[in-house]
Amino acid sequence: MLTIIPNLPDHVFGVRASDEVTQDDLKQVLLPGLEALSERYKEIYYLLVLETDVKNFTAGAWIQDLIAGVKHLTQWKKMAIVTDQKSVEKFTDIFSYVSPGEAKGYELSELPQAIDWLSIKES
């Protein structure tokens, strides 16, 4: 399940992933949020708080995630992935080298630091 994280800076869109994440979750929560941010700011600052194992993302969810990434490829500015799954955190840090924008991994206890980092807009 994906739920929108409230009370973030206006230019930041964030979701919390828990339990099973499906294609419908991405279509109904993630994609509209990214689209609205893209239309309003022409750039994307994204926060994902991953409280479920990545194994709980269905195949359809991964496909929708890929579609979202490609559709907005040039608009990604900052992406923070907050999780206690070390492999995801390391992947996020490596992904930053091959994607437009910057991606950083944070532990769940570092959520405030992730939000602070996303709050600073790049010029």
C-alpha positions as CSV (number, residue, x, y, z in Angstrom):
1,M,0.0,0.0,0.0
2,L,1.2,3.5,-0.8
3,T,0.1,6.5,1.3
4,I,1.0,10.1,0.7
5,I,3.2,11.7,3.3
6,P,1.6,15.0,4.5
7,N,3.3,18.2,5.6
8,L,6.3,18.1,3.3
9,P,7.6,21.2,1.5
10,D,5.4,22.1,-1.5
11,H,8.0,21.1,-4.0
12,V,8.4,17.6,-2.5
13,F,6.2,14.6,-3.1
14,G,6.5,11.7,-0.7
15,V,4.9,8.3,-0.2
16,R,5.1,5.6,2.4
17,A,5.2,2.0,1.2
18,S,3.8,-0.6,3.6
19,D,2.6,-4.2,3.2
20,E,2.1,-5.2,-0.4
21,V,2.5,-2.5,-3.1
22,T,0.5,-3.1,-6.3
23,Q,0.1,-1.6,-9.7
24,D,-3.1,0.1,-8.6
25,D,-1.2,1.8,-5.7
26,L,1.2,3.3,-8.2
27,K,-1.5,4.3,-10.7
28,Q,-3.7,5.8,-8.0
29,V,-1.1,7.4,-5.6
30,L,2.4,7.7,-7.1
31,L,1.8,8.6,-10.7
32,P,-0.8,11.3,-10.1
33,G,1.4,12.8,-7.4
34,L,4.5,12.9,-9.7
35,E,2.4,14.2,-12.5
36,A,1.1,17.1,-10.4
37,L,4.6,18.0,-9.2
38,S,5.9,17.8,-12.7
39,E,3.2,20.1,-14.0
40,R,3.6,22.6,-11.2
41,Y,7.4,22.8,-10.8
42,K,8.8,21.1,-14.0
43,E,11.1,19.1,-11.6
44,I,10.7,16.3,-9.1
45,Y,11.9,16.1,-5.5
46,Y,10.7,12.7,-4.3
47,L,10.7,10.9,-0.9
48,L,10.0,7.2,-0.6
49,V,9.7,5.8,2.9
50,L,10.1,2.0,2.4
51,E,8.6,0.2,5.4
52,T,8.1,-3.0,3.5
53,D,10.4,-5.4,1.8
54,V,11.0,-4.7,-1.9
55,K,9.8,-8.3,-2.4
56,N,6.3,-7.0,-1.5
57,F,6.1,-4.9,-4.7
58,T,4.1,-6.8,-7.3
59,A,5.4,-7.2,-10.9
60,G,2.8,-4.7,-12.1
61,A,4.0,-2.2,-9.5
62,W,7.6,-2.5,-10.8
63,I,6.3,-1.9,-14.4
64,Q,4.4,1.2,-13.3
65,D,7.5,2.5,-11.4
66,L,9.6,2.1,-14.5
67,I,7.0,4.0,-16.6
68,A,7.0,6.8,-14.0
69,G,10.8,7.0,-14.0
70,V,11.2,7.1,-17.8
71,K,8.2,9.5,-18.4
72,H,9.8,12.1,-16.1
73,L,13.5,11.2,-16.7
74,T,14.8,14.7,-17.3
75,Q,12.8,16.2,-14.4
76,W,14.3,14.2,-11.5
77,K,16.2,16.6,-9.2
78,K,16.4,14.7,-5.9
79,M,15.2,11.4,-4.7
80,A,15.5,10.2,-1.1
81,I,14.8,6.5,-0.3
82,V,14.4,5.9,3.5
83,T,14.6,2.3,4.6
84,D,16.5,0.0,6.9
85,Q,17.1,-2.4,4.0
86,K,20.9,-1.9,3.4
87,S,20.8,-3.3,-0.1
88,V,18.2,-0.7,-1.2
89,E,20.0,2.1,0.5
90,K,23.3,1.1,-1.3
91,F,21.5,0.7,-4.6
92,T,20.0,4.2,-4.2
93,D,23.4,5.7,-3.6
94,I,24.8,3.9,-6.7
95,F,21.8,4.8,-8.8
96,S,22.6,8.5,-8.2
97,Y,25.7,8.1,-10.4
98,V,23.7,6.9,-13.5
99,S,20.5,8.9,-13.3
100,P,19.7,12.5,-13.8
101,G,19.4,14.3,-10.5
102,E,20.7,13.0,-7.3
103,A,19.5,10.0,-5.2
104,K,20.4,9.3,-1.6
105,G,19.6,6.4,0.7
106,Y,18.8,7.0,4.4
107,E,17.9,4.8,7.3
108,L,14.4,5.0,8.8
109,S,15.8,6.8,11.8
110,E,17.2,9.5,9.5
111,L,13.8,10.5,8.0
112,P,14.1,14.1,9.2
113,Q,17.6,14.4,7.6
114,A,16.1,13.1,4.3
115,I,13.3,15.7,4.4
116,D,15.9,18.4,5.2
117,W,18.0,17.4,2.2
118,L,15.0,17.4,-0.1
119,S,13.8,20.7,1.2
120,I,16.9,22.5,-0.4
121,K,16.0,23.2,-4.0
122,E,18.9,22.9,-6.5
123,S,19.3,25.7,-9.0
